[in-house]
Amino acid sequence: VVVQGETGTGKELVAKALHELSKRRKGPLVVVDCGAIPPNLIESELFGHEKGSFTGAVSLRPGAFERAQGGTIFLDEIGELKLDLQPKLLRVLENREVRRVGGNEVIEVDVRVIAATHRNLVKEIQAGNFREDLYFRLSVITLNLPPLRQRREDIPVILSHMLAAPEVVTKHGRKRFTPQALSALMSYAWPGNVRELANVLSHVLTFSEGELL
């Protein structure tokens, strides 16, 4: 499954929901942020490494695919994966097996693969930054998450859900927005989407007095 959407639209929440509502829910959910791991370590993170396979490899380490056995691997920001690593990932998806860095043993893996990106992968293919064959292997099902500005009617529902959270009620008490404040929030474009909305709510709660926000 490929989940596409702007930053803050909830791609990781979708991945967690797909895992928890599937027959693999008793297995692990392993998250790999392809954009946050240094390029020289991403292969080891995904496929594992043998002891002594490179400087700093002081012990054997199973990779994310091995750790996700029987469950789900979530490849966040797949669009950041370097071109030279993409064929290796494609090989794993096609053969359903991995070989650790520095090792010869072939390890069979059985995982659901969910990949997320804020990039338009079709445009990335046209620009030569993403392999077309890897895209077609990943995108059996593609989910596009709309930005918050395209679903403003969701804003009051999301805010009510956040305000009703037990930890919020315990810390701040019962709170609600005035119609004027809600109107202001609904007229804003929210470039950071739901994540930005949550941050703004946290800010407002910190400096609020009384029930009305």
Secondary structure, 3 states (H helix, E strand, C coil): CEEEECCCCCHHHHHHHHHHCCCCCCCCEEEEECCCCCHHHHHHHHHEECCCCCCCCCCCEECHHHHCCCCEEEEECHHHCCCCCHHHHHHHHHHCEEECECCCCEEECCCEEEEEECCCHHHHHHCCCCCHHHHHHHCCCEEEECCHHHCCCHHHHHHHHHHCCHHHHHHHCCCECCHHHHHHHHHCCCCCHHHHHHHHHHHHHHCCCCCEC
